[in-house]
Each structure stands twice: as structure tokens, then as C-alpha cells.
């Protein structure tokens, strides 16, 4: 049996709402309950330049929560402060990974305070750029009500370090035959072509989409550890090879 989830990243007060509303309309049409990565206090210059400030931002987030959308804590300020690739080695920039525990605790406490002030429940943590470390997990455990982390490279949800983990494997919808797959979209940069492919995919596969509450989590095993780190280092190897080929002009010519 295959299960699909969908996650939208970077909801903040300066979004281009038209780009987001087409996703919301599509999800509501098929009764899909997505994961929404909400930035508590956005300080990312790129996202601040996307649209006009929305004075009704927090009422909108509360409305999404009321509809059954899962609101995830997307870091604190979405501002990269350090070059560190964290647990999964996906990106070499982070708001959390590599910072001292007390700094990460301050970030988590500040984010929790904002959501509490606005009446938003956040059972899920979503690290900007997929980069966080063990100190991030310790800070979440101590200062938040987060139960689930939206990240990882396995094919099914699992339990590790006292949290449920929902792997995020794909940046666009792809047909699968088994396991649980999360499709991760960024509405601000999603092209019309990519969105049209998602529309078609959901129309044909909407019966396989599930909500967070429907997932079953298994214990993390040594075999899972081996599989996950194999995928991490295979990804790193591909990046290194691609970089070397680019430096010598081979990759550019091959494209």
C-alpha cells in the first residue's frame, strides 16, 4: 500500500498569496490535509521581498489550522547563520545545526512563544534547509510540544530520539507503489508547469493521500540506520562528483 503526504514550505506574512491560494484550493477540492511549514518570525530577505505584508496573516494561519491543515514550526526566523549540513548533509547552511545548545534553546523558546500567543498548535518541527542536529532535538524536547519531525530519508515513518519522524523524500509528486512518501513544495518558486503536474497527479491519486494522524510509526532499527546513512553518503558522493565535473567543464558540456 502506498501513502502520500504533501508539505508546503515558507508560509510567512509577505507571501505572494495567489501562489499559495491555488494550492489551498486544490487541497480543499480533494479534502487533502497538508503540512504547512510556518515561519514564526520571518527575517529572510528573499521571502520578505515576495509580496506585500499581510495584516491578516495570523488569522489566516488559524483558519488553515481549523480546516485540519497541520501547522509545522519552520525554524524561528528562517535566517541562515552558519555553514553546517546537520544530520542529513543535504544543504551546507543552517539556522540551527552547529550552534550551541543554549542558542538553539533560545530560538525554540521564542518560536513556541509566538505560536502560543497566536493560538497555533505546532505538533511538528520543520528545519529550514533540512539542517539541524542533536542539540536541536534536545531543545525541542525540553521547550516545545513538538512530537514529530518532518525530515529523514527512509521510506516509512519511524521513531528515533523520542520523536516520530516523517521522511521527506521528494520535491515533486512521483507515482509510487508502496511505502509513505512526502512531496515537498515551495509555492513561492513553484512554476505553473510544476503546479499543473501536481493537479493532474492529485486528480488521479487523491485516494492515496493521508493526513498526519493516519500514519503508523515503527521503531528505528540498525538496518534503518544503515539504509539512511547509505543514502546520505550516496547523495554526498553524487554532489562531489557533480562539482568536480563542473569544475572541469564536463558536467556543463554533458547537459
N, C-alpha and C positions, 0 to 999 in steps of 0.2 A: 504494500500500500504506500502511496506517495502522499505527502502533505506539503503544502506551500504556505509560507508567510510572506508578508511584504512589509518593508520598513522604509520610511521616508526620513531623510536627514536634513537637519539645519533649519527647523522652524524657529523664527525669531521675529521681532517687531518690524523689521524692514524688508520682509519678503516681498517679492512680486506675487501678489495673491492670485492673480489669474493663472499663474503656472501651478499653484497649489490646488486651486479650486477644481481644476479639471481632474486631478487625482481623486479628490474627495467625492466628486460627483460619480466617478467610475466605481469607487468602492461602495458607495451607498446604493448604487444601482444593483449590485450583486451581493449586498449585505456582507461585505468583507470588512473585518475589523483590523486595520493595520496597526503597526507600531510607529509612533511618531517621535522622532528624536528632537526634543525641545531644549533649546539653549536657555539656561536660566537668566544669564546676564550677558548678552552678546557684545563682544568687543572686537569681533573680527572685521577689519576694514572692508574686505571684499563683500561680506554679507551686508554690511551697513550701506553699501552702495547699490544694492539690488533694487530697492524701491523706497517709497515714502514711508515714514513712520506711521504705524497703525495704532491709534489710540485705543482701539478695542481688541488689542492683541490677547490679553489675558482672558477676557470674556469668551473670545473665540476658542482658546485652548480649553476652557471649562466646558464649552459646548461640544468640542470633539470628545472630551472625556465622557460626557453624558451620553454620547452616541455609542459608547463602547470601544472607542479607539484607545489603545494602550499608550500612555504617555511615558516616555523614557527620559531620564536625566542625561542630556547630551553634554557631559562635562560641566563646566561652570561658565567660562567666558568664551570658549572656543578660540582661545588665543594661544598659539604655539610658542612655548618659552624655551624649549630645549631640544637638541638633536638627539633623540633616543627612540629606538624602534620597539621598546617594550617586549611583552611576552611573545607576540606573534610575528615580529620582524617584517611587518607589511609596509610601514612608512617610517622614514627617519626624521620624524618631527612629532612633538608631543606637548600636550598641556599638563600631563601628569608624570609619565614614565621618567625615572631618573631623579625626580625631585625628592627631598627628604620627606619622611612620613608626616612631620608636623605641618609642612606646607600643604601637602595633599589633604590632610585633615581639615585645614582651614578652608580649602576650596570646597570640599564636600559639605561641610557645615554651612557655608554661605549659600550653596545651591539648594540645600534642604530648606533653609530658612525662607528663601524666595518662594519655593513651591508651597510651603506651608502657609505663607502669607496669602497666596493667591488661591488657596483651596484646591490644589492639584495633588493627586496621589501619583507617586512615581515608584512603582514596584520594580523598575527596570533601569539598569545603567548602560549607557552607550558612550564609549570613549571616542572623542574626536580623533580622526585618522586611525582608529583601531589600535591606539597606542596607550597602554597602561601597564602597571607592574604589580608585584605583590603588595607594595605599600598602598596602592590604590584600593586593592581588595580589603586590606586591613582598615583603611579609612572608611570605606563603605559599610563594613561590618560594624564598626564602632559608632558611626554617626548618622546612619540612614536606615530607612525601612526597605531598602532595595533587597530583593530576593533573587533576582535573575540578572545575568549579564548577557547582553546581546552581542556575542562575538564567539570566535572559535572556527576551527577548520574541519571538524568531523562532520558526519552526515546525519547525526541524530542528537537531540538534546541530552545533556548529561549533568551530573552533579560533581562539583570539584571545589575544594576550599570552602565548603559550606554554602555554596551558591548553586542555583540552577544556571546552566549555560545553554543558550540557544545559538548555534553556529550561524554565521553569516557568510555564505559561500559565493554568492553570485551578484554581479552588478546589474544584471538584466534577466528577465524571465526566460527560462530554458526548460523545455519539457523533460521530465524525469519519470522513471517507472517505479521507484521505491525511495524510502528514507524521507527525511524532513529537510526542506530547502528554504532559505530566506533570500528573497530578492531585495537588494538594497539600491534605492533610487534617490537621486538628489534633484528635486523639482526645479531648482534654480538653473541647473545646467542641462536638464533633460531636453533633448531635441524633439520636434514634432514627430520625426520618423520613429524614434525610440518609443515615444508615448503611444503611437499608433500600433506598434508591435505589441505593446503591453495590453492595449484594448482588445486586440484580436486574441491574445493568449488567455486573458481572463474570460472572454466570451466563450471560449472553447473548454476552459479548465476550471471555472469558478467553483465547481463542486468539490475540488480538492483543496481549496483554501481553508485554513483553520485559524482559530484565534489562539492567543497565548494560553488561555485557560484549558484548552483541549489537549495540550501536549503532555506526553509522558516522559519523565526523566529517568535515565538509567545511571547506575554508578560508573564512575570513571575508572577504567582498568589500565593495567600496564600495556595492554595491546593498544588501547586508545592513545596512550601517551606516545607509543612508538609511531603510530599512524600520523598523529598530529605533527610530531616533530619531523617526520619524514616529509610531510607536505610543506612545513615551514622552510626546511633547508633546501628542498627542491625548488621552492619559489625563490629563495635567495640565490641559488645557483643559476637559475634562468635569468635573474636580474643582472648578475655579474657577467654572464656570457653576452647578454644583450648590450651591456655597457662597453665591453671590450670590442665587440663587433662594430659598435657605433664609433668608437674612437679611431678605428682603422678604416672606417668608411664602408665596411662590408654590409652592415645592417641597413644603412641608408640605401645602398645600391640594390639590396635584395628586396626592399619594399617597392 
